[in-house]
Each structure stands twice: as structure tokens, then as C-alpha cells.
Amino acid sequence: MNDPDPITLTGVVVLAVHVIGAVHALDALMHVRSSRARVAWILSLATFPYLALPLYWLLGRNRLEGYVEAWRDSGQDHSDSRAALLEFLEAHRTDGCEPRASLIQTATSLCEQPMTKGNAAELFIDGKDTFDAIFKAISEAEHELFVSYYVLKSDRVGRRFQNALIERAQAGVKVRLLFDAIGSHELSSGAIERLRKGGVQVASFGSRRRWKRFQINFRNHRKLVIIDGKVGFTGGINVGDEYLGRSEEFGHWRDTHLRVMGPAVAGLKLAFYDDWNWATDEFPEVGLLPEEHPAAVPCLVFPTGPADRLASWQLFVMEAASNARERLWITSPYFVPDDGVLASLQAAALRGVDVRILLPSKKDHLLVWLACYTFIEQTVSYGVRLFRYTEGFLHQKSLLIDDDFGYVGSANLDNRSLFLNFELGVIGCRRSEIQQLTSMLEEDFKNSREVAADELSNRSWAFRAACNAASLFAPI
């Protein structure tokens, strides 16, 4: 037989790749949530499938398959434990945020757990005070200690943190540690083995047989420590020396964290349990549950992620913008909003709300930092005020509405937090506690400069081209 004509063979391969690209373009049409991302994937898969196909296999989906089914299918013990946690939360439900009833209703419907009464919420500014409080609480753990971090390093503070977990495990405390495989890529196998030998149960969120189609694009961005079911910490601070301002590149690291006590800690525990079950097929026993705290702050634990029925963080930010009457202040190191969030911010500013977005001046992710510049015209010209923090690197994630509603957590205003990451935050709505958040942000704005409408247009052609090129990747 004659050998196949190489030209004919090449044509068959080219045709096959384009057919596969077209099939995946249909898949993107049906399954990608964000309209901008949907258009970007369809065009790239249809026109240049050679590069787009492997990227789509790795990055294409923004809904995690199997996460919810993992706890639904994990057996009666899990179902009973999960039901018990939800029953406890329901027993402490409150409707005590009447001025924000519609926003609370949206949030509780999205996260499927109630706002609870009888909590205490304490704000921590920057790393030192946060780590001092966390290390003290860990040292006092007597029964159970649950820890989840996106970034966990083995630098000075990382080793101290690991040693603290091992010390408690060897003292008889049940210690579970969950880390994100991508965010904690600097956590060595030796450190993991040392933790396990020290009695700590360790699991990686990103290494599991249920991952389908190379779903590495989904990351657990949550930061969470729960001590004896009574005290919980969450917010923006990971475990690394830079969070203590020890980085020569970033200097002062501006961040915010939160300590919670009271029934809301059961909501933190429920979020951790669901993540732990996904990573290990184990749903822990209910364990210790908190009593109501005399501070009596209404709090809602608000976990969001790509396993949600809807794009929870996107819808919450849009509803928050429509709910604001006097001000809407948001801090985020990454500002690459989708069309829905952008339109809601524009609409709030046009009706006279003081809409401010506080961003860093320094960059830690070049593409995201460049892409942010392309949103200046779409925000400042509508009355949305952008600020750049100038006293170091800004990493905090918070949201303030008027003078009676606030959020502190891990979620940013970019495509990852809106659609791809598992995020976690706490919502509060009592004026005395919200005043702490207001005072903190007022000080942050004093240490910032306002972005002018012509800040991008006055830059060089090359810089503007780089920003617009970076923005092409925003939906993906």
C-alpha cells in the first residue's frame, strides 16, 4: 500500500481539531456562566482551537461538578451531621436587620444558611494583631481545631504556624488542616509529612479523584481557623511572612481579618466541613457548638463558590449596589468586574450614592493590575471614585453600605472571586460594629490618592496597549 499523502493527513488533522473546537464552543455556549467569558471562549475555540482547546480543558468551566453531590452522596452520617448544624443555625436565626431585609434575604437564599443572633465580631487590622490573636486562640484549643488556608507557606510565620498545630495535635486536640494545592504550592512535601507525623490530619483541596477535566481552575481561596467550635477567624490574611510586612517588594501589607464568636461559628464550621468532605470523603462529627455571646451582634456567614446554583458573589455585590442609599465603599486588590457588577456600580453612582473602590498602587499580579486600568473610563466618568492605596500593598477585601451594613472576607472584585474561587466572608449589620469598619476605611482613604479620569489616556501608547491586551484575558 502507498503511504498516506502527508498533505491529506495534515488536512484531516486540521479538520478534526476545528471540529473538536466547534464542539467545545457549543459546550462553552451552554455551560460558561459569564457572558463575556462565553463570547471569549466561543471565538477562540472557533478561530484558533490549537491553543484554545488545551486552555479550555484547564480553565474553561466556571461551575465545579460534583462538589454538592459529594456531600449528598456521602452517606446518612454526613446528612445527619449537616442537618444538625443547619438546625442549630436555624434555632438562632434573627431577622434583626430590618433596614436591610431585602439584602439579607438575598444573601441567606444564596448561601442557604440564616443570619444568626448572639454573636461577637472583632475587626483586626493587618497581620501582627491578627496572628497574635490566632496563635493565642490555637494555644488554648482543647478539643478540636479546624484550619483552612489558600496560602500556607513554610517561611518564619509558616513554620511557627505549623509548629502550633503539631503542638496541639500532640496534646490530644483533633486537628484538621486543609490547604489549596495551587495557592500553597510553596508548602513542601516534607512540611506536609512533618505535620502528619505530628498528628495533624492534612488534606489538599486540589488533589482528588472527583476533579473532572483537569479542573485546576477552581481554587479554595478561603482563610479559616475554628477553635473548639466557639471561636472563628476569617478574612483576607493567609499564612506567610509578607502578611506581616516582611516582604522587601511590598513592604507594609494592608489587610483585614475578623474574629467571630457565637452561633455564627457553626456557619464557619459548616463551610469547612463541606470543603473537608470534598477533599477527603469524610464529613466530621458535629462536635462542639457555641453559645450565644452577650455582644448580640447579628452575623451571617457567607460562603460562595463555583458549586453554587447561582453566581452568589456576583449577585450579592449587584444587590448591595442597588441597596445602597448614601455610600458603597469596596476594597479589593483586584478590580476586573464583569458587566453585571460594573453596571450596578454605575447605576448606584448615577443615583447619587458615594461609590468608592479602594485598590492597591503596587501590583502582585501584573495582568490583573494592567487590566484594572481599562475600567477607569467605565467607572470614573459615571461618578464611581477609584482610589489607589499608597502606604504599602492593599490586600483587604471589605464592603460597606451606608452606616449599618458591612462585609469582611476573602472575595475580590474579579472573575476569579465572582465565578471560580471558593470564598468566605461574614456579614454584619449593627451600627456600633459597622462604625469600626467605617473608621478603618476612612483612614485607608486618607492614605490613598484618587484616580483621575485621564490616568490611562495620559500614559504611553505601549502602556495603554498592554492594559487593553491584559483586559482580553479578564473573562478567562
Secondary structure, 3 states (H helix, E strand, C coil): CCCCCHHHHHHHHHHHHHHHHHHHHHHHHHHCCCHHHHHHHHHHHHHCHHHHHHHHHHHCCCCCCCHHHHHHCCCHHHHHHHHHHHHHHHHCECCCCHHHHHHHHHHHHHHCCCCEEEEEEEEEECHHHHHHHHHHHHHCCCCEEEEEECCECCCHHHHHHHHHHHHHHHCCCEEEEEECCCCCCCCCHHHHHHHHHCCCEEEECCCCCCCCCCCCCCEECCCEEEECCCEEEEECCCECHHHHCCCCCCCCEECEEEEEECCHHHHHHHHHHHHHHHHHCCCCCCCCCCCCCCCCEEEEEEEECCCCCCCHHHHHHHHHHHHCCCEEEEECCCECCCHHHHHHHHHHHHCCCEEEEEEECCCCCHHHHHHHHCCHHHHHCCCCEEEEECCCEECCCEEEECCCEEEEECCCECHHHHHHEEEEEEEECCHHHHHHHHHHHHHHHHCEEECCCCCCCCCCHHHHHHHHHHHCCCCC
